[in-house]
């Protein structure tokens, strides 16, 4: 149970990091 939860957390973190990366690139391009 805990291992599955950790795996899902890692996937969520990866998706969040990707979202943040795209947001930062868009911000720099806008400026």
C-alpha positions as CSV (number, residue, x, y, z in Angstrom):
1,X,0.0,0.0,0.0
2,X,2.7,2.5,1.1
3,X,5.0,1.6,-1.9
4,X,2.1,2.2,-4.4
5,X,1.4,5.6,-2.7
6,X,5.0,6.6,-3.0
7,X,5.1,5.7,-6.7
8,X,2.0,7.8,-7.3
9,X,3.6,10.7,-5.4
10,X,6.8,10.5,-7.5
11,X,4.7,10.6,-10.7
12,X,2.8,13.6,-9.4
13,X,6.0,15.4,-8.5
14,X,7.4,14.7,-12.0
15,X,4.3,16.1,-13.6
16,X,4.4,19.1,-11.3
17,X,8.1,19.8,-12.1
18,X,7.3,19.5,-15.8
19,X,4.4,22.0,-15.4
20,X,6.6,24.4,-13.4
21,X,9.4,24.1,-16.1
22,X,7.0,24.9,-18.9
23,X,5.6,27.8,-16.9
24,X,9.0,29.3,-16.2
25,X,10.0,29.0,-19.9
26,X,6.8,30.8,-20.9
27,X,7.5,33.5,-18.4
28,X,11.0,34.1,-19.7
29,X,9.8,34.2,-23.3
30,X,7.0,36.6,-22.4
31,X,9.5,39.0,-20.7
